[in-house]
Amino acid sequence: MVVINPALVLGPALVQTDFSSGLIIRKIMTGEIPGAPKILMPIVDVRDVALAHLRAIQVKEAANQRFIVSDSSLWFKDIILTLAAKYPEGFKINTSDIKYCTMKIASWFDASAKTLIGYWGVDYQLDNSKSKSILGLEYTPATEAIVEMAESFIKNGLLKSNKKK
């Protein structure tokens, strides 16, 4: 048996409905997320996750191993800034910071804020060396996965620009 442990999976979406990681990008683009909490997010491209699963079957040395599948960890602010740089107009991307006090109060009423508060300001990087050395993965940059997810949402009509033509 082989275990693949992916980080936050982003990249081009094939489905045209909401799903967990897609909601994060959609809510950033529509302004439903009012700014950037000080949270670090490990990210991996969906195509790298698919390749990891394929290689887990193909590579004999992968047997009985666990693999962390992640390109890198980015602060939530960097995810937002990546999208804001790519889409300076047409979307309601809020690049301001969310203060800890605001998030703490929100955590009393909102389950997702409550989950995030425990990770506030924690800086960590996941060790993906086994996935590189044994599975031979070469990761797609996290920023590329972020933009490509947004692009796929726009292409499929899940996100619409309010930019005047």
Secondary structure, DSSP 8 states (H G I E B T S, - for coil): --EEEE-EEES----SS--HHHHHHHHHHHT-S-SB-S-EEEEEEHHHHHHHHHHHHH-GGGTT-EEEE-SEEEEHHHHHHHHHHH-SSSS----SB--HHHHHHHHTT-HHHHHHHTTTT-------HHHHHTT------HHHHHHHHHHHHHHTTSS------
